[in-house]
Amino acid sequence: MAAPSPSPRAIDKLTAALKGNTLVRILEDFEARFPDAHMKDLVVDDVRGEREVLIEGKWVTNFGSDSFLGLDRDPRVLAAIRSGLHRWGSHNGTSRAFSSVRSNADAEDRLADWLGIEATLIYPSVTLANHGAIPGLVGRKDVIVLDELAHNSMQEGAKLAQAGGTRVATFPHSNPEGLEAALSKLRPYRLALVCVDGVYSMGGDLAPLAALREVASARDGVLYVDDAHGSGVLGPHGRGTVRDALGNYDDAIVVGSLSKAFSCAGGFVGCTAALKKLLKIRSNTYIFGGPVVPAYLEAIGQVLSILESAEYDRLRSRLDGHIDRLTRGLEALELVVSGGAAPIVSILVGDEADTLKAGRFLFDRGYYVQSVLFPAVPYHGGVLRVQCNANHSDDAIDGLVSAFDALAHSRIKLPRKGDRRGWGTAVLDKVAAYCAEKLVG
Ligand SMILES: Cc1ncc(COP(=O)(O)O)c(C=O)c1O
């Protein structure tokens, strides 16, 4: 008689259950069906020059970096990080609830001066800022209302608040009347935290901040703007979208990134000095997690010196030149293109297999761009996502446009602007919306 087979270990049952998850099945199916074209989860073996990366044994120009101003390669930024390492060692050694290094306090003060806001509080990332500050700012008597396309990290922050008893609702994308209706429905409440992105990076659209604040302010609401894609790269001196749209920070809290255009590490909340003090007490990711590595905090001052100088305008106009050159080239090919407010440009492909093959086609010609598929975008709404950086060369931009030209004339089918009237734009709008919600990194 055969011995009874041992019952599966719990950990194997867990793995099997996860493999049955719809999203896992879809992604594993893509990987199995398109093993050569499936360029996800890549390993970069080396970097050289300003924007070249070594992937799978091939040097390619990287059009997938959100270091928009190219400061990740700037010798002054690198020197500041080195000097920070020398000064503080590799680690802070404790939660900030106990102590922070001087560079952390200095970076917060300098960020506040640059933004023209009373105070800032630095977290290890924007995600952790949203997961800490959003539930920290509200209680059981309050409500959170999110733009339906608000970044995933705000939605997750709202779920934490919801677990603590705060009611959560959404309003239609960038629609002040929709916000008004949502707030009326939620009455009575003590305070409403209205969460939006400053710039929806795939669609390239900016939130109508002034109109949203007007609605919020008149209804006991405070606007909470995640400006991760705006900070360091939009507005005068890279101050982002909020100050210039609103003229001040009344009834507004702003969140910025220190990783993307800043090319350091972390995120920050900009608010009143009183709220900063309260967030230090009420924000769990601040209290129970470690801080940004001190060396990177030293570099923030260096980045701010660049942003506050005339050099920012030079970097920004170089970037604008690249975006313009790229979009004009792509539009001349009649491709369906979106973006441009942030230095992100998306090209519609549609079919999943074609999107992957198109990404591989460009890679084989020396250019890495991101192939974005369902569920980050709607099914059959695949896009190629190009991120322009100030330190790309003009030749790299022209070379990428030529590679797109070859792609447009290859057997891989890319939709053209004239294809079926209105089809391209309608799909792209949907794609942009989905990307803003799910992807945007
Ligand atoms: C609007 C927005 N919020 C938050 C994040 C996450 O930022 P971080 O990588 O600092 O957690 C991103 C980007 O990746 C973003 O676009």
The ligand as a Gaussian input file, in Angstrom:
#p B3LYP/6-31G(d) Opt

LIG

0 1
 C        2.001000      61.110000      -7.632000
 C        2.978000      60.130000      -7.052000
 N        2.969000      59.866000      -5.730000
 C        3.823000      58.996000      -5.179000
 C        4.760000      58.328000      -5.937000
 C        5.708000      57.358000      -5.269000
 O        6.870000      58.043000      -4.910000
 P        8.029000      57.313000      -4.099000
 O        8.787000      56.500000      -5.084000
 O        8.859000      58.426000      -3.514000
 O        7.401000      56.480000      -3.051000
 C        4.817000      58.586000      -7.308000
 C        5.784000      57.969000      -8.189000
 O        6.311000      57.100000      -8.330000
 C        3.902000      59.490000      -7.876000
 O        3.901000      59.731000      -9.191000

